[in-house]
């Protein structure tokens, strides 16, 4: 987890237009003859746009798989075909299974959607009395108000440890809520891990056992599994650390199965979606509840029909563009692990579903490829889906004086912008000076919006009943060969001035902005060590009184501030700082991060070793004067080491790659992680191995 702000992409098209760029690959459309060729072309585009190694799709129509195929390679080094039985992690599409399992339990009378979670899980409590108002439905529509994602030790390599789910109640017991339960929907992994525990408590069965009995067996879905399940792991498409690395990574395993840990073939996932078109698995009442637009019932923009999000129960969107504008209900769920990416789209009225799964890549492209396959399938039935779009008609106008009050700094999950007005009334959106990026100038229109010359984007300032001001975005982006992508959401929220923080507190957090912190409490099998166990807490002149996006309370505490629906304030966390034995530690949610200045230079002389202490924290070292030498490590059974260069890029890793030697880079870092008491004998030689 790296706390950072990357805003040049935001300014190139606010949030949407620059988020997905597409090379000119769609010119081959003219050579496409059959629907098999068209589908393969669509998934190839998705794979190449997103950089996937392999991708498979399956189309379900009226009770059967009518089309399936793929593109790419199963492995970069093994001679094996990318066949129909290849499995992929479906990531957060697992949430759709969890929602269906909960609804099945509701049908049996074990609970209701409005049952308080604390009634089903008596041990569930939080450091915020409002938790007692959280209902089962709020877990499924993302309106629980839970702070963020307590996913420490959840994303692992070749390790089926369930501790991330098992420890959730203990972790939540010390947390507050960031919003009143039911106030607004914002994506929450913790909500679905809690729902997984609800399924187990209400059914009296292990989560996957209940899913198998209630959903998979009745649906004859024999190619859907969880980590540790009865399947051959070699059926999983190989994954990689980078486009250049030929070494396949160990099995991608998630300990929060109901949130994101399920594996499936494309055909099994499409069939599951297809079965949700009718009443084979759930009752009509359950399906109606599942497909309702729950997000629009809370804090949410009035004009959101074309947005990527519109939460149902288990669905990211229940009116996907461009189907929704054609009067066709389209349910969509995307999913991402750190290695796999998935998209599932269901058209209930037409008994159609499509699944697109990939190793590497981008789930949004997978969804757009799936939408293209569905549009083509509908065309064969004589049903045309209009994919055109335009912004609402309006004319340039004189800026009302009242709008000037909306100047200020706005922020969201994607970054930060400062809004200002010139004498002519034009709006300028600019990234903080420290982050660079060209400013964007927009003109005021008589519908209250600001627009650019190309008429692909508009923004509005909208004050809400909660007293906060939001920057609304409506935009479209054409993706050659796929379907257009729409956005109509609260993209950012104004950071109100923080005049409560003392000069001492401001100085303390500003000093921390110059520091690098090292995650110290992640399990040795964690994928975090490969993706980057470094974090920082920046302070910016444009947002005084804030540490990153948290409201500074005192010298050692900053509280999560944003209340952005959708995804804009997901993964919220309070920051706290404590000093132990002279070392400063930053706690971000459930992660404990050590000031990198406390990492000592590694000693590699005769008889050298390092040991994981009784607290289980990782041992971090600076490469120091050993740069240019080769580190040799005798690996214990329950431990790993990784070496990073001065930019934080992985140079070597034992659990991910099986390395026992590493050339030590100038200015680099070394981490040893393992069970308490684990010892790592080591040496450093002058010549590279």
LINFEN-V926836 format. One record per backbone hydrogen bond with DSSP energy under -0.5 kcal/mol. CO is the residue of the C=O (numbers start at 1). NH is the residue of the N-H. If there is no record, write none. Layout:
CO&NH  CO&NH
//
This chain:
1&3  2&4  5&7  7&11  8&12  9&13  10&13  10&14  13&16  13&17  16&19  16&20  23&25  25&28  26&29  27&30  28&31  29&32  34&38  35&39  36&40  37&41  38&42  39&43  40&44  41&45  42&46  43&47  44&48  45&49  46&50  47&51  47&52  50&361  53&73  54&359  55&71  56&357  57&69  58&355  59&66  59&67  60&353  61&64  64&61  64&66  67&59  69&57  71&55  74&238  78&80  80&74  81&83  83&86  87&237  88&264  90&93  91&94  92&95  93&96  93&97  94&98  95&99  96&100  97&101  98&102  99&103  100&104  101&105  102&106  103&107  104&108  105&110  105&111  106&109  112&115  113&137  115&136  116&119  116&120  117&120  117&121  120&122  121&124  126&128  128&131  129&132  130&133  131&134  134&117  135&139  136&139  136&140  137&141  138&143  138&144  140&314  142&186  143&182  145&178  145&179  147&572  148&150  148&190  149&151  151&154  151&155  154&156  154&255  155&527  156&158  156&253  162&165  162&166  163&167  165&168  167&171  168&172  169&173  171&174  172&127  172&175  175&127  176&147  180&183  183&299  184&186  185&566  188&192  189&192  189&193  190&194  191&195  192&196  193&197  194&198  195&199  196&200  197&201  198&202  199&203  200&204  200&205  206&210  207&211  208&212  209&213  210&214  211&215  211&216  212&217  215&219  216&221  217&220  220&222  223&265  225&263  226&229  229&231  231&233  232&235  233&236  235&87  239&249  242&245  246&248  247&241  251&158  251&253  253&156  255&257  256&259  256&260  256&261  257&261  257&262  261&227  262&90  262&91  263&225  264&88  265&269  266&270  267&271  268&272  269&273  270&274  271&275  272&276  274&277  275&278  275&280  275&281  283&287  284&288  285&289  286&290  287&291  289&292  290&313  292&294  294&297  295&298  302&304  304&307  310&318  311&294  311&295  312&314  315&312  316&310  317&332  320&324  323&326  323&328  324&327  327&329  330&320  331&346  332&316  332&317  333&344  335&342  339&360  340&337  341&358  342&335  343&356  344&333  345&354  346&331  346&348  347&350  347&352  348&351  351&62  352&347  353&60  354&345  355&58  356&343  357&56  358&341  358&360  359&53  359&54  362&366  363&367  364&368  365&369  366&370  367&371  368&372  369&373  370&374  371&375  372&376  373&377  374&378  375&379  376&380  377&381  378&381  378&383  379&382  382&384  384&386  385&387  395&446  400&403  401&404  402&405  403&406  404&407  408&419  409&495  410&417  411&493  412&415  414&6  415&412  417&410  417&419  418&430  419&408  420&428  422&425  426&422  427&442  428&420  428&430  429&440  430&418  432&435  432&436  433&436  440&429  442&427  443&451  444&397  445&448  449&445  450&459  451&443  452&455  456&476  457&452  458&474  459&450  460&462  460&472  462&470  464&467  468&464  469&494  470&462  470&472  471&491  471&492  472&460  473&489  474&458  475&487  477&485  478&480  479&482  485&477  487&475  489&473  489&491  492&471  493&411  494&496  497&499  502&506  503&507  504&508  505&509  506&510  507&511  508&512  509&513  511&514  512&515  512&537  516&596  517&535  518&594  520&618  523&526  525&157  526&529  527&530  527&531  528&532  533&519  535&517  536&538  538&548  540&543  541&544  543&546  544&498  545&552  546&548  547&550  549&561  550&547  551&559  554&557  556&577  557&553  557&554  558&575  559&551  563&565  564&569  565&567  565&568  566&187  567&570  569&572  574&589  575&558  576&587  578&585  580&583  583&580  584&595  585&578  585&587  586&588  586&593  587&576  587&589  588&590  588&591  591&588  591&593  592&520  592&521  593&586  594&518  595&598  596&599  600&622  602&604  604&684  605&608  608&682  610&680  612&677  613&616  618&620  619&672  620&600  621&670  622&602  623&626  624&627  626&629  629&631  629&664  630&685  631&662  632&683  633&635  636&639  638&675  640&673  641&654  642&671  643&651  643&652  644&669  645&648  649&645  652&643  653&657  653&659  654&658  660&633  662&631  664&628  665&668  666&646  668&623  669&644  670&621  671&642  672&619  673&640  675&678  678&612  679&681  680&610  681&634  683&632  685&630
//
